[in-house]
């Protein structure tokens, strides 16, 4: 999330943060997440039922798009990728 947010700030606001600052932000977010998880484990959890997980096509007329990005400061390059799946069904 920290890298994605930094890229968006560069694209939309023409601002960028140094790698060390991004690393510290990521570390603080990780520590906060760990703290919340420890708190959750110290309180009784509600009973949950396991639901089987499986991929489904999006509904007709909808799109599903997975995205990712990468940054290489030394080469001054960025990369991005996406996979899109359209929700269309053949009717016979």
FIBABA-535848 format. One record per atom (N, C-alpha, C): residue number from 1; residue in three letters; atom name; x, y, z. Coordinates in nm, 3 decimals. Each point is the difference from the previous one (the first is absolute). Layout:
FIBABA-535848
{lumkol NUM, "ALA", "CA", {X, Y, Z}}
...
***
This chain:
FIBABA-535848
{lumkol 1, "UNK", "N", {0.082, -0.118, 0.000}}
{lumkol 1, "UNK", "CA", {-0.082, 0.118, 0.000}}
{lumkol 1, "UNK", "C", {0.087, 0.125, 0.000}}
{lumkol 2, "UNK", "N", {0.109, -0.002, 0.075}}
{lumkol 2, "UNK", "CA", {0.089, 0.116, 0.008}}
{lumkol 2, "UNK", "C", {0.058, 0.032, -0.137}}
{lumkol 3, "UNK", "N", {0.046, -0.102, -0.073}}
{lumkol 3, "UNK", "CA", {0.055, 0.022, -0.134}}
{lumkol 3, "UNK", "C", {-0.106, 0.050, -0.097}}
{lumkol 4, "UNK", "N", {-0.117, -0.063, 0.005}}
{lumkol 4, "UNK", "CA", {-0.110, 0.040, -0.088}}
{lumkol 4, "UNK", "C", {-0.039, 0.146, 0.026}}
{lumkol 5, "UNK", "N", {-0.010, 0.037, 0.127}}
{lumkol 5, "UNK", "CA", {-0.037, 0.136, 0.037}}
{lumkol 5, "UNK", "C", {0.107, 0.099, -0.047}}
{lumkol 6, "UNK", "N", {0.127, -0.036, 0.014}}
{lumkol 6, "UNK", "CA", {0.108, 0.088, -0.043}}
{lumkol 6, "UNK", "C", {-0.003, 0.020, -0.151}}
{lumkol 7, "UNK", "N", {-0.028, -0.107, -0.075}}
{lumkol 7, "UNK", "CA", {-0.009, 0.012, -0.145}}
{lumkol 7, "UNK", "C", {-0.116, 0.093, -0.039}}
{lumkol 8, "UNK", "N", {-0.114, -0.018, 0.064}}
{lumkol 8, "UNK", "CA", {-0.114, 0.087, -0.031}}
{lumkol 8, "UNK", "C", {0.030, 0.145, 0.033}}
{lumkol 9, "UNK", "N", {0.070, 0.024, 0.111}}
{lumkol 9, "UNK", "CA", {0.038, 0.138, 0.033}}
{lumkol 9, "UNK", "C", {0.092, 0.058, -0.105}}
{lumkol 10, "UNK", "N", {0.088, -0.080, -0.057}}
{lumkol 10, "UNK", "CA", {0.089, 0.048, -0.106}}
{lumkol 10, "UNK", "C", {-0.080, 0.033, -0.125}}
{lumkol 11, "UNK", "N", {-0.090, -0.091, -0.038}}
{lumkol 11, "UNK", "CA", {-0.079, 0.020, -0.123}}
{lumkol 11, "UNK", "C", {-0.095, 0.117, 0.014}}
{lumkol 12, "UNK", "N", {-0.071, 0.009, 0.111}}
{lumkol 12, "UNK", "CA", {-0.108, 0.098, 0.012}}
{lumkol 12, "UNK", "C", {0.042, 0.130, 0.068}}
{lumkol 13, "UNK", "N", {0.100, -0.004, 0.088}}
{lumkol 13, "UNK", "CA", {0.038, 0.120, 0.075}}
{lumkol 13, "UNK", "C", {0.144, 0.042, -0.026}}
{lumkol 14, "UNK", "N", {0.071, -0.075, -0.082}}
{lumkol 14, "UNK", "CA", {0.141, 0.026, -0.031}}
{lumkol 14, "UNK", "C", {0.085, 0.010, 0.126}}
{lumkol 15, "UNK", "N", {-0.030, -0.084, 0.099}}
{lumkol 15, "UNK", "CA", {0.080, -0.008, 0.122}}
{lumkol 15, "UNK", "C", {0.047, -0.143, 0.018}}
{lumkol 16, "UNK", "N", {0.115, -0.017, 0.061}}
{lumkol 16, "UNK", "CA", {0.054, -0.133, 0.022}}
{lumkol 16, "UNK", "C", {0.077, 0.000, 0.132}}
{lumkol 17, "UNK", "N", {-0.006, -0.111, 0.071}}
{lumkol 17, "UNK", "CA", {0.072, -0.013, 0.127}}
{lumkol 17, "UNK", "C", {0.120, -0.092, -0.019}}
{lumkol 18, "UNK", "N", {0.102, 0.021, 0.081}}
{lumkol 18, "UNK", "CA", {0.121, -0.083, -0.007}}
{lumkol 18, "UNK", "C", {-0.030, -0.142, 0.046}}
{lumkol 19, "UNK", "N", {0.080, -0.092, -0.050}}
{lumkol 19, "UNK", "CA", {-0.019, -0.141, 0.034}}
{lumkol 19, "UNK", "C", {0.006, -0.027, 0.149}}
{lumkol 20, "UNK", "N", {0.092, 0.067, 0.071}}
{lumkol 20, "UNK", "CA", {0.012, -0.022, 0.145}}
{lumkol 20, "UNK", "C", {-0.130, 0.039, 0.070}}
{lumkol 21, "UNK", "N", {-0.060, 0.111, -0.042}}
{lumkol 21, "UNK", "CA", {-0.126, 0.045, 0.059}}
{lumkol 21, "UNK", "C", {-0.111, -0.101, -0.028}}
{lumkol 22, "UNK", "N", {-0.001, -0.052, -0.122}}
{lumkol 22, "UNK", "CA", {-0.101, -0.101, -0.034}}
{lumkol 22, "UNK", "C", {0.018, -0.126, 0.083}}
{lumkol 23, "UNK", "N", {0.126, -0.037, 0.021}}
{lumkol 23, "UNK", "CA", {0.028, -0.118, 0.083}}
{lumkol 23, "UNK", "C", {-0.049, 0.019, 0.142}}
{lumkol 24, "UNK", "N", {0.020, 0.119, 0.055}}
{lumkol 24, "UNK", "CA", {-0.046, 0.027, 0.137}}
{lumkol 24, "UNK", "C", {-0.153, -0.002, 0.006}}
{lumkol 25, "UNK", "N", {-0.065, 0.057, -0.101}}
{lumkol 25, "UNK", "CA", {-0.147, -0.003, -0.002}}
{lumkol 25, "UNK", "C", {-0.050, -0.145, -0.002}}
{lumkol 26, "UNK", "N", {0.061, -0.081, -0.086}}
{lumkol 26, "UNK", "CA", {-0.042, -0.140, -0.010}}
{lumkol 26, "UNK", "C", {0.024, -0.071, 0.132}}
{lumkol 27, "UNK", "N", {0.115, 0.027, 0.064}}
{lumkol 27, "UNK", "CA", {0.031, -0.063, 0.128}}
{lumkol 27, "UNK", "C", {-0.103, 0.039, 0.105}}
{lumkol 28, "UNK", "N", {-0.038, 0.127, 0.007}}
{lumkol 28, "UNK", "CA", {-0.099, 0.046, 0.099}}
{lumkol 28, "UNK", "C", {-0.137, -0.063, -0.027}}
{lumkol 29, "UNK", "N", {-0.038, -0.010, -0.127}}
{lumkol 29, "UNK", "CA", {-0.127, -0.065, -0.033}}
{lumkol 29, "UNK", "C", {0.002, -0.146, 0.042}}
{lumkol 30, "UNK", "N", {0.114, -0.067, -0.024}}
{lumkol 30, "UNK", "CA", {0.014, -0.140, 0.039}}
{lumkol 30, "UNK", "C", {-0.013, -0.015, 0.151}}
{lumkol 31, "UNK", "N", {0.066, 0.087, 0.077}}
{lumkol 31, "UNK", "CA", {-0.007, -0.006, 0.146}}
{lumkol 31, "UNK", "C", {-0.143, 0.023, 0.048}}
{lumkol 32, "UNK", "N", {-0.068, 0.094, -0.064}}
{lumkol 32, "UNK", "CA", {-0.140, 0.026, 0.038}}
{lumkol 32, "UNK", "C", {-0.086, -0.122, -0.028}}
{lumkol 33, "UNK", "N", {0.021, -0.064, -0.116}}
{lumkol 33, "UNK", "CA", {-0.076, -0.119, -0.035}}
{lumkol 33, "UNK", "C", {0.026, -0.111, 0.102}}
{lumkol 34, "UNK", "N", {0.127, -0.021, 0.036}}
{lumkol 34, "UNK", "CA", {0.033, -0.103, 0.099}}
{lumkol 34, "UNK", "C", {-0.066, 0.028, 0.134}}
{lumkol 35, "UNK", "N", {-0.002, 0.126, 0.040}}
{lumkol 35, "UNK", "CA", {-0.062, 0.038, 0.127}}
{lumkol 35, "UNK", "C", {-0.149, -0.032, 0.000}}
{lumkol 36, "UNK", "N", {-0.066, 0.032, -0.110}}
{lumkol 36, "UNK", "CA", {-0.144, -0.029, -0.011}}
{lumkol 36, "UNK", "C", {-0.024, -0.151, 0.003}}
{lumkol 37, "UNK", "N", {0.086, -0.077, -0.070}}
{lumkol 37, "UNK", "CA", {-0.016, -0.144, -0.001}}
{lumkol 37, "UNK", "C", {0.017, -0.059, 0.140}}
{lumkol 38, "UNK", "N", {0.097, 0.051, 0.076}}
{lumkol 38, "UNK", "CA", {0.021, -0.049, 0.136}}
{lumkol 38, "UNK", "C", {-0.121, 0.034, 0.087}}
{lumkol 39, "UNK", "N", {-0.054, 0.119, -0.018}}
{lumkol 39, "UNK", "CA", {-0.118, 0.039, 0.076}}
{lumkol 39, "UNK", "C", {-0.119, -0.091, -0.035}}
{lumkol 40, "UNK", "N", {-0.016, -0.027, -0.128}}
{lumkol 40, "UNK", "CA", {-0.109, -0.087, -0.044}}
{lumkol 40, "UNK", "C", {0.012, -0.139, 0.060}}
{lumkol 41, "UNK", "N", {0.123, -0.050, 0.012}}
{lumkol 41, "UNK", "CA", {0.020, -0.136, 0.052}}
{lumkol 41, "UNK", "C", {-0.019, -0.006, 0.151}}
{lumkol 42, "UNK", "N", {0.004, 0.113, 0.066}}
{lumkol 42, "UNK", "CA", {-0.020, 0.002, 0.145}}
{lumkol 42, "UNK", "C", {-0.147, 0.016, 0.038}}
{lumkol 43, "UNK", "N", {-0.085, 0.022, -0.098}}
{lumkol 43, "UNK", "CA", {-0.144, 0.012, 0.026}}
{lumkol 43, "UNK", "C", {-0.070, -0.119, -0.063}}
{lumkol 44, "UNK", "N", {-0.109, -0.045, 0.061}}
{lumkol 44, "UNK", "CA", {-0.070, -0.115, -0.058}}
{lumkol 44, "UNK", "C", {-0.055, 0.034, -0.138}}
{lumkol 45, "UNK", "N", {0.027, -0.088, -0.093}}
{lumkol 45, "UNK", "CA", {-0.047, 0.021, -0.137}}
{lumkol 45, "UNK", "C", {-0.138, -0.061, -0.017}}
{lumkol 46, "UNK", "N", {-0.085, 0.064, -0.078}}
{lumkol 46, "UNK", "CA", {-0.131, -0.060, -0.027}}
{lumkol 46, "UNK", "C", {0.017, -0.129, -0.082}}
{lumkol 47, "UNK", "N", {-0.093, -0.091, 0.015}}
{lumkol 47, "UNK", "CA", {0.004, -0.125, -0.075}}
{lumkol 47, "UNK", "C", {-0.027, 0.031, -0.146}}
{lumkol 48, "UNK", "N", {0.087, -0.051, -0.086}}
{lumkol 48, "UNK", "CA", {-0.017, 0.023, -0.143}}
{lumkol 48, "UNK", "C", {-0.013, -0.133, -0.071}}
{lumkol 49, "UNK", "N", {-0.076, 0.002, -0.108}}
{lumkol 49, "UNK", "CA", {-0.013, -0.119, -0.083}}
{lumkol 49, "UNK", "C", {0.091, 0.015, -0.120}}
{lumkol 50, "UNK", "N", {0.071, -0.107, -0.033}}
{lumkol 50, "UNK", "CA", {0.090, 0.002, -0.115}}
{lumkol 50, "UNK", "C", {-0.082, -0.008, -0.128}}
{lumkol 51, "UNK", "N", {0.027, 0.092, -0.090}}
{lumkol 51, "UNK", "CA", {-0.067, 0.000, -0.130}}
{lumkol 51, "UNK", "C", {0.103, -0.041, -0.106}}
{lumkol 52, "UNK", "N", {-0.036, -0.087, -0.091}}
{lumkol 52, "UNK", "CA", {0.096, -0.035, -0.106}}
{lumkol 52, "UNK", "C", {0.025, 0.122, -0.088}}
{lumkol 53, "UNK", "N", {0.127, 0.023, -0.033}}
{lumkol 53, "UNK", "CA", {0.037, 0.113, -0.084}}
{lumkol 53, "UNK", "C", {0.034, -0.050, -0.140}}
{lumkol 54, "UNK", "N", {-0.053, 0.066, -0.099}}
{lumkol 54, "UNK", "CA", {0.033, -0.033, -0.137}}
{lumkol 54, "UNK", "C", {-0.023, 0.123, -0.086}}
{lumkol 55, "UNK", "N", {0.073, 0.008, -0.109}}
{lumkol 55, "UNK", "CA", {-0.010, 0.115, -0.089}}
{lumkol 55, "UNK", "C", {-0.128, -0.011, -0.082}}
{lumkol 56, "UNK", "N", {-0.066, 0.112, -0.017}}
{lumkol 56, "UNK", "CA", {-0.119, 0.005, -0.083}}
{lumkol 56, "UNK", "C", {0.017, 0.112, -0.102}}
{lumkol 57, "UNK", "N", {-0.054, -0.023, -0.118}}
{lumkol 57, "UNK", "CA", {-0.001, 0.107, -0.099}}
{lumkol 57, "UNK", "C", {-0.084, 0.115, 0.055}}
{lumkol 58, "UNK", "N", {0.035, 0.122, -0.038}}
{lumkol 58, "UNK", "CA", {-0.086, 0.112, 0.041}}
{lumkol 58, "UNK", "C", {-0.135, -0.012, -0.070}}
{lumkol 59, "UNK", "N", {-0.101, 0.063, 0.057}}
{lumkol 59, "UNK", "CA", {-0.133, -0.003, -0.060}}
{lumkol 59, "UNK", "C", {0.005, 0.065, -0.138}}
{lumkol 60, "UNK", "N", {-0.094, -0.035, -0.082}}
{lumkol 60, "UNK", "CA", {-0.006, 0.056, -0.135}}
{lumkol 60, "UNK", "C", {-0.002, 0.152, 0.006}}
{lumkol 61, "UNK", "N", {0.084, 0.063, -0.081}}
{lumkol 61, "UNK", "CA", {0.008, 0.145, -0.002}}
{lumkol 61, "UNK", "C", {0.101, 0.058, 0.099}}
{lumkol 62, "UNK", "N", {0.064, -0.084, 0.082}}
{lumkol 62, "UNK", "CA", {0.099, 0.046, 0.097}}
{lumkol 62, "UNK", "C", {0.138, -0.047, -0.043}}
{lumkol 63, "UNK", "N", {0.104, 0.066, 0.053}}
{lumkol 63, "UNK", "CA", {0.138, -0.036, -0.026}}
{lumkol 63, "UNK", "C", {0.071, -0.029, 0.131}}
{lumkol 64, "UNK", "N", {0.097, -0.090, -0.006}}
{lumkol 64, "UNK", "CA", {0.090, -0.025, 0.114}}
{lumkol 64, "UNK", "C", {0.139, 0.032, -0.050}}
{lumkol 65, "UNK", "N", {0.074, 0.081, 0.077}}
{lumkol 65, "UNK", "CA", {0.133, 0.041, -0.042}}
{lumkol 65, "UNK", "C", {0.096, -0.007, 0.118}}
{lumkol 66, "UNK", "N", {0.103, -0.085, -0.009}}
{lumkol 66, "UNK", "CA", {0.105, -0.009, 0.100}}
{lumkol 66, "UNK", "C", {0.119, 0.081, -0.050}}
{lumkol 67, "UNK", "N", {0.059, 0.083, 0.087}}
{lumkol 67, "UNK", "CA", {0.110, 0.086, -0.040}}
{lumkol 67, "UNK", "C", {0.118, -0.015, 0.095}}
{lumkol 68, "UNK", "N", {0.119, 0.034, -0.050}}
{lumkol 68, "UNK", "CA", {0.120, 0.000, 0.082}}
{lumkol 68, "UNK", "C", {0.099, 0.098, -0.065}}
{lumkol 69, "UNK", "N", {0.096, 0.047, 0.079}}
{lumkol 69, "UNK", "CA", {0.100, 0.093, -0.053}}
{lumkol 69, "UNK", "C", {0.134, -0.027, 0.067}}
{lumkol 70, "UNK", "N", {0.106, 0.040, -0.069}}
{lumkol 70, "UNK", "CA", {0.134, -0.014, 0.055}}
{lumkol 70, "UNK", "C", {0.083, 0.124, -0.028}}
{lumkol 71, "UNK", "N", {0.103, 0.023, 0.082}}
{lumkol 71, "UNK", "CA", {0.083, 0.119, -0.013}}
{lumkol 71, "UNK", "C", {0.147, -0.040, 0.014}}
{lumkol 72, "UNK", "N", {0.085, 0.057, -0.084}}
{lumkol 72, "UNK", "CA", {0.144, -0.022, 0.010}}
{lumkol 72, "UNK", "C", {0.067, 0.137, -0.001}}
{lumkol 73, "UNK", "N", {0.037, 0.048, 0.119}}
{lumkol 73, "UNK", "CA", {0.052, 0.135, 0.015}}
{lumkol 73, "UNK", "C", {0.131, 0.019, -0.076}}
{lumkol 74, "UNK", "N", {0.092, -0.098, 0.008}}
{lumkol 74, "UNK", "CA", {0.131, 0.014, -0.065}}
{lumkol 74, "UNK", "C", {-0.012, 0.015, -0.152}}
{lumkol 75, "UNK", "N", {-0.095, -0.070, -0.058}}
{lumkol 75, "UNK", "CA", {-0.021, 0.008, -0.144}}
{lumkol 75, "UNK", "C", {-0.101, 0.108, -0.038}}
{lumkol 76, "UNK", "N", {-0.063, 0.060, 0.101}}
{lumkol 76, "UNK", "CA", {-0.103, 0.102, -0.023}}
{lumkol 76, "UNK", "C", {-0.111, -0.053, -0.090}}
{lumkol 77, "UNK", "N", {-0.046, -0.122, 0.034}}
{lumkol 77, "UNK", "CA", {-0.105, -0.065, -0.080}}
{lumkol 77, "UNK", "C", {-0.113, -0.048, 0.088}}
{lumkol 78, "UNK", "N", {-0.117, 0.000, -0.056}}
{lumkol 78, "UNK", "CA", {-0.116, -0.059, 0.066}}
{lumkol 78, "UNK", "C", {-0.060, -0.104, -0.094}}
{lumkol 79, "UNK", "N", {-0.077, -0.088, 0.055}}
{lumkol 79, "UNK", "CA", {-0.070, -0.099, -0.080}}
{lumkol 79, "UNK", "C", {-0.138, -0.022, 0.059}}
{lumkol 80, "UNK", "N", {-0.090, -0.043, -0.084}}
{lumkol 80, "UNK", "CA", {-0.136, -0.027, 0.046}}
{lumkol 80, "UNK", "C", {-0.056, -0.116, -0.081}}
{lumkol 81, "UNK", "N", {-0.094, -0.067, 0.057}}
{lumkol 81, "UNK", "CA", {-0.065, -0.110, -0.070}}
{lumkol 81, "UNK", "C", {-0.142, -0.015, 0.048}}
{lumkol 82, "UNK", "N", {-0.083, -0.058, -0.084}}
{lumkol 82, "UNK", "CA", {-0.138, -0.022, 0.039}}
{lumkol 82, "UNK", "C", {-0.055, -0.119, -0.076}}
{lumkol 83, "UNK", "N", {-0.099, -0.061, 0.061}}
{lumkol 83, "UNK", "CA", {-0.071, -0.111, -0.061}}
{lumkol 83, "UNK", "C", {-0.148, 0.035, 0.011}}
{lumkol 84, "UNK", "N", {-0.068, -0.005, -0.110}}
{lumkol 84, "UNK", "CA", {-0.140, 0.041, -0.003}}
{lumkol 84, "UNK", "C", {-0.085, -0.118, -0.047}}
{lumkol 85, "UNK", "N", {-0.113, -0.015, 0.060}}
{lumkol 85, "UNK", "CA", {-0.094, -0.104, -0.042}}
{lumkol 85, "UNK", "C", {-0.137, 0.063, -0.012}}
{lumkol 86, "UNK", "N", {-0.061, -0.015, -0.114}}
{lumkol 86, "UNK", "CA", {-0.130, 0.058, -0.026}}
{lumkol 86, "UNK", "C", {-0.110, -0.099, 0.035}}
{lumkol 87, "UNK", "N", {-0.106, 0.051, 0.053}}
{lumkol 87, "UNK", "CA", {-0.112, -0.086, 0.037}}
{lumkol 87, "UNK", "C", {-0.097, -0.017, -0.115}}
{lumkol 88, "UNK", "N", {0.030, -0.089, -0.091}}
{lumkol 88, "UNK", "CA", {-0.088, -0.029, -0.114}}
{lumkol 88, "UNK", "C", {-0.025, -0.149, -0.003}}
{lumkol 89, "UNK", "N", {-0.119, -0.038, -0.031}}
{lumkol 89, "UNK", "CA", {-0.036, -0.140, -0.008}}
{lumkol 89, "UNK", "C", {-0.061, -0.028, -0.135}}
{lumkol 90, "UNK", "N", {0.035, -0.114, -0.054}}
{lumkol 90, "UNK", "CA", {-0.059, -0.039, -0.127}}
{lumkol 90, "UNK", "C", {-0.138, -0.058, 0.024}}
{lumkol 91, "UNK", "N", {-0.096, 0.048, -0.074}}
{lumkol 91, "UNK", "CA", {-0.137, -0.051, 0.012}}
{lumkol 91, "UNK", "C", {-0.030, -0.082, -0.125}}
{lumkol 92, "UNK", "N", {-0.047, -0.121, 0.021}}
{lumkol 92, "UNK", "CA", {-0.029, -0.087, -0.114}}
{lumkol 92, "UNK", "C", {-0.148, -0.021, -0.012}}
***
